[in-house]
Amino acid sequence: MAHKVQGIIARGKGQPVELTTIVVPNPGPGEALVQVQACGVCHTDLHYREGGINDDFPFLLGHEAAGIVEAVGPNVTNVKPGDFVVLNWRAVCGNCRSCLRGKPQFCFSTFNATQKMTLLDGTPLAPALGIGAFAEKTLVSAGQCTPVNPKASPAVAGLLGCGVMAGLGAAMLTGEVQRGYSVAVFGCGGVGNAAIAGARLAGATTIIGVDLDDRKLEWARQFGATHTVNASTTEPIAAIQAATNGNGADVCIEAVGHPEVLRQAFYARDLAGTVVQVGVPTPDMIMPNIPMIDFFGRGGTMKPSWYGDCLPSRDFPLLVDLHLQGRLPLEDFVTETIALGDVEEAFHRMERGEVLRSVVLL
């Protein structure tokens, strides 16, 4: 029998989200039914509501979540009912050319549930990032469930499902920050501060947070920034060079998603340094106007970071364990906990820069 539960949907572009009844099927082959316990309010959900991802409305929003597996379908072996899991949007296939090269963190063919969740009238819903976790229960591919230590709070464990993992991974995995490195992070919201926390965890000794908002720079210091730069009053490239003996940072992480900020990150790095873009741009943005001789002459690497280049089965349990050991303060990302019906107002607080993360508790 299908399950009728409450969930948050976006019916049309720019319309306020709506709390309504949705229908969730029992799991079929390769699927899992998850009782959602917590789900973070992420910018990506707002992008869906604004039509910035695609126009496959109505969307079932929410994807940064943790919960308990309630039931599994046939042929599921990686999880079982009762498991505490973090949901992920990279359910690796094991068969694509990237997986076969031994790099499943770049899987080109990730899985989602086959069956559709619907409205009461049968209208199919498009779940955000194949998850749809602003709901009391959701149906996902079993590979989207990553078991972690159940001692962790769902409100903090779920953050690894998207934004915090993206930032941590941008520093630790994509940027390959090592002991003694200097790191500059442009944009000190949730993802940027996670990159700062990841840089500190990896052993960086100089960590520079750059933002236009003094409140966010204070958050950056709390997560481990040794220097901060308010780019509204101080030229950030010169400030980063001054903090790194005139050289520039070994790794510059762009966590805004804007061409001008990417240009600043490019010129703020040391020779042969690395630029990582983890900020999500809009479809109309183009690469910054950087002379090819500068691109060639400075050497090093420029690369995007998709989901922090993480492998959920490897990284989520490790990071939860580090959190439980007191070495990764995931709880500091949670600005507030809210009810399912409060998502629309949480979007507005996020747009105003008032929160790192609002987390829905179910």
C-alpha positions in Angstrom: 0.0 0.0 0.0 1.3 3.5 -0.9 2.0 6.0 1.9 0.2 9.4 2.1 2.5 11.9 3.8 3.1 15.6 4.0 5.7 17.2 1.7 6.8 20.5 0.3 6.4 21.1 -3.4 7.1 23.9 -5.9 4.2 24.1 -8.4 5.6 26.8 -10.6 8.5 29.1 -11.3 8.9 31.6 -8.5 5.7 30.6 -6.7 5.8 30.2 -2.9 6.3 26.6 -1.9 3.3 24.6 -0.7 2.8 22.0 2.1 0.6 19.3 0.7 -0.2 15.6 0.7 2.0 13.4 -1.5 1.8 9.7 -2.3 4.9 7.6 -1.9 5.0 4.1 -3.3 6.4 1.1 -1.6 9.9 0.3 -2.8 10.4 -1.7 -5.9 13.6 -3.4 -7.1 16.7 -1.5 -6.1 14.7 1.1 -4.1 14.4 2.1 -0.5 11.7 3.9 1.5 13.2 6.3 4.0 11.5 8.0 7.0 13.1 11.4 6.9 14.2 12.8 10.2 16.0 16.0 9.2 16.6 18.0 5.9 18.6 21.1 5.4 17.3 24.1 3.4 19.9 24.4 0.6 20.3 27.1 -2.2 19.8 24.3 -4.7 16.2 23.9 -3.6 15.6 27.6 -4.1 17.2 27.2 -7.6 14.6 24.5 -8.3 11.7 26.8 -7.1 13.0 29.7 -9.3 13.3 27.5 -12.4 17.1 27.7 -12.4 17.6 23.9 -12.8 14.9 23.0 -15.3 11.1 23.4 -15.7 10.0 20.0 -14.7 7.4 21.3 -12.3 6.0 20.3 -9.8 9.1 19.6 -7.8 9.2 17.8 -4.5 11.9 19.8 -2.8 14.6 18.9 -0.3 17.7 16.7 -0.7 20.2 17.4 2.2 18.8 14.8 4.5 19.2 12.0 7.0 16.7 9.4 8.3 15.8 5.8 8.9 15.3 3.1 6.2 11.8 1.9 6.6 11.6 -0.7 3.9 13.7 -1.9 0.9 12.7 -3.5 -2.4 14.0 -6.7 -4.0 17.7 -7.0 -4.8 18.8 -4.4 -2.2 21.9 -5.5 -0.2 23.6 -2.3 0.9 21.0 -1.2 3.4 18.3 -2.8 5.5 15.3 -1.6 7.5 16.4 0.3 10.6 19.6 1.7 9.2 20.4 5.3 9.9 21.4 6.8 6.6 22.5 10.1 5.0 20.9 10.5 1.6 23.2 11.3 -1.4 22.6 12.3 -5.0 25.6 10.3 -6.3 24.5 6.6 -6.2 27.4 5.2 -8.2 26.5 2.7 -11.0 29.7 0.7 -10.9 29.6 0.2 -14.7 30.2 3.5 -16.4 33.6 4.4 -17.9 34.6 6.4 -14.7 33.6 3.6 -12.3 35.5 1.1 -14.5 38.6 3.4 -14.3 38.5 3.1 -10.5 37.1 6.7 -10.1 33.6 6.1 -8.9 33.5 9.6 -7.3 33.1 10.9 -10.9 30.4 8.4 -11.8 28.6 9.5 -15.0 25.4 7.4 -14.5 24.1 7.7 -11.0 20.8 6.1 -10.0 17.5 7.4 -8.8 14.3 5.6 -7.9 12.3 4.3 -10.9 8.9 4.8 -9.4 7.3 8.2 -9.2 6.0 10.0 -6.1 2.8 11.8 -6.9 0.2 14.3 -5.8 -3.1 12.9 -4.7 -4.5 13.4 -8.2 -1.7 11.3 -9.7 0.4 14.2 -10.9 4.0 12.9 -10.9 6.5 14.9 -8.9 10.1 15.6 -9.8 12.2 15.1 -6.7 15.1 17.6 -6.2 18.3 15.9 -7.1 16.4 12.6 -7.2 15.7 12.7 -3.5 12.8 14.9 -2.5 13.3 14.9 1.3 11.1 17.8 2.4 8.6 15.1 3.2 7.9 12.7 6.0 8.9 9.8 3.8 10.7 9.6 0.5 11.5 7.0 -2.1 15.1 6.8 -3.4 17.4 4.4 -5.1 19.0 2.2 -2.4 22.4 3.4 -3.6 21.4 6.9 -2.4 21.4 5.7 1.2 24.7 5.8 3.0 24.7 4.2 6.5 26.5 6.2 9.1 27.0 6.0 12.9 23.5 6.4 14.5 25.0 8.3 17.4 25.1 11.4 15.2 22.2 13.8 15.3 20.1 13.7 12.1 20.2 17.5 12.0 23.9 17.5 11.5 24.5 14.2 9.7 22.1 15.3 7.0 24.2 18.3 6.1 26.8 16.0 4.6 24.2 15.2 1.9 25.0 18.3 0.0 26.4 21.7 1.0 28.8 20.8 3.8 30.2 17.9 1.8 30.6 20.2 -1.2 32.7 22.6 0.8 34.7 20.1 2.7 35.4 18.2 -0.5 36.3 21.3 -2.4 39.2 21.8 0.0 40.2 18.2 1.0 39.5 16.3 -2.2 39.3 18.6 -5.2 41.8 21.1 -3.9 44.0 18.5 -2.2 44.9 20.9 0.6 47.9 19.5 2.6 49.7 20.4 5.8 51.2 23.8 5.7 49.2 25.1 2.7 47.7 28.5 2.4 44.1 28.6 1.3 41.8 31.5 0.3 38.0 30.9 0.2 35.8 33.4 -1.7 32.3 33.4 -0.2 31.7 32.5 3.4 28.3 31.0 3.4 27.5 27.4 4.2 29.7 25.9 1.4 32.5 28.4 1.9 32.7 27.9 5.6 32.7 24.1 5.1 35.7 24.6 2.8 37.4 26.6 5.6 36.6 23.8 8.0 38.0 21.3 5.5 41.2 23.3 5.0 41.8 23.5 8.7 41.1 19.7 9.1 43.6 19.0 6.3 46.3 21.1 8.1 46.4 24.4 6.3 48.2 27.0 8.3 47.0 30.2 6.6 43.3 30.3 5.8 41.8 33.5 4.3 38.0 34.1 4.2 36.8 36.6 1.7 33.2 38.0 1.7 31.2 41.2 1.5 29.4 40.6 4.7 31.1 41.1 8.1 28.7 38.6 9.7 29.8 35.9 7.3 33.4 36.8 8.0 32.8 36.3 11.7 31.4 32.8 10.9 34.6 32.2 8.8 36.8 32.9 11.8 34.8 30.5 13.9 35.4 27.7 11.4 39.1 28.3 11.3 40.0 31.4 9.1 43.2 32.9 10.2 42.6 36.1 8.1 39.5 37.7 6.8 38.9 40.2 4.0 35.8 42.3 3.4 35.9 42.7 -0.4 33.5 45.6 -0.3 36.3 47.8 1.3 39.5 45.9 0.6 40.9 44.6 -2.7 41.0 40.9 -2.1 43.9 39.9 -4.5 46.3 42.3 -2.8 45.1 41.3 0.7 45.6 37.6 0.0 49.1 38.2 -1.4 49.9 40.3 1.7 48.8 37.4 3.9 51.0 34.9 2.0 54.4 36.7 1.8 53.5 38.3 -1.5 53.0 35.0 -3.2 49.3 34.3 -3.3 47.5 31.2 -1.9 48.4 27.7 -2.7 44.6 26.9 -3.2 41.9 29.4 -3.9 38.3 28.2 -3.6 35.5 30.1 -5.4 32.3 29.4 -3.4 30.1 32.1 -4.9 29.5 31.1 -8.5 30.3 34.4 -10.2 32.8 35.2 -13.1 34.3 38.2 -11.3 34.9 36.2 -8.2 36.5 33.4 -10.2 38.8 36.0 -11.9 39.8 37.2 -8.4 40.5 33.6 -7.3 42.6 33.0 -10.4 44.9 36.0 -9.8 45.0 35.5 -6.0 46.7 32.1 -6.2 50.4 31.4 -6.1 52.3 30.3 -9.3 51.4 26.7 -10.0 48.6 26.9 -7.5 45.1 25.5 -7.7 41.7 27.3 -8.3 38.6 25.3 -7.3 35.2 26.4 -8.3 32.5 25.0 -6.1 30.0 27.9 -6.3 27.1 27.2 -8.6 26.8 29.7 -11.5 23.6 30.6 -13.4 23.2 29.2 -16.9 23.8 32.7 -18.5 27.2 33.2 -16.9 30.4 32.9 -19.0 34.0 32.4 -18.0 35.9 35.5 -16.9 38.0 37.4 -19.4 41.5 36.1 -18.6 44.2 36.5 -21.2 45.5 33.1 -22.4 49.1 34.2 -21.7 48.1 34.6 -18.0 46.4 31.2 -18.0 49.5 29.6 -19.6 52.1 31.6 -17.7 50.8 31.0 -14.2 50.7 27.2 -14.5 48.8 25.2 -11.9 45.2 24.0 -12.1 41.7 25.3 -12.5 38.9 22.9 -11.9 35.3 22.6 -10.8 34.3 20.6 -7.8 31.0 18.7 -8.2 29.7 17.5 -4.9 33.2 18.0 -3.5 34.4 15.1 -5.6 33.1 12.9 -2.8 32.4 9.2 -2.7 29.5 9.0 -0.2 30.2 5.4 0.9 33.8 6.3 1.8 33.4 9.9 3.0 30.1 10.2 4.9 31.0 7.6 7.6 34.5 9.0 8.0 33.2 12.6 8.4 30.5 11.6 10.8 33.1 9.7 12.9 35.3 12.9 12.9 32.3 14.9 14.1 31.6 12.4 16.9 35.3 12.7 17.9 34.9 16.5 18.2 37.2 17.2 15.3 34.6 18.5 12.8 32.0 20.9 14.3 29.0 20.1 12.1 26.6 21.4 14.7 28.0 24.9 14.1 26.5 25.0 10.6 22.9 24.7 12.1 21.6 28.2 12.6 18.1 27.1 13.4 15.7 24.1 13.3 12.3 24.6 11.8 9.1 22.8 11.0 8.2 21.5 7.5 5.7 24.3 6.9 8.4 27.0 7.5 10.5 26.3 4.4 9.3 29.3 2.4 10.3 31.8 5.2 13.6 29.9 5.5 14.3 30.6 1.9 13.9 34.3 2.5 16.3 34.2 5.5 18.8 32.4 3.4 18.5 35.0 0.6 19.1 37.7 3.2 22.2 36.0 4.4 20.9 35.6 8.0 21.6 31.8 8.3 24.2 29.2 7.5 21.6 26.5 7.5 18.0 26.1 8.5 17.2 22.5 9.1 13.8 21.0 9.0 13.1 18.5 11.7 10.4 15.9 11.1 
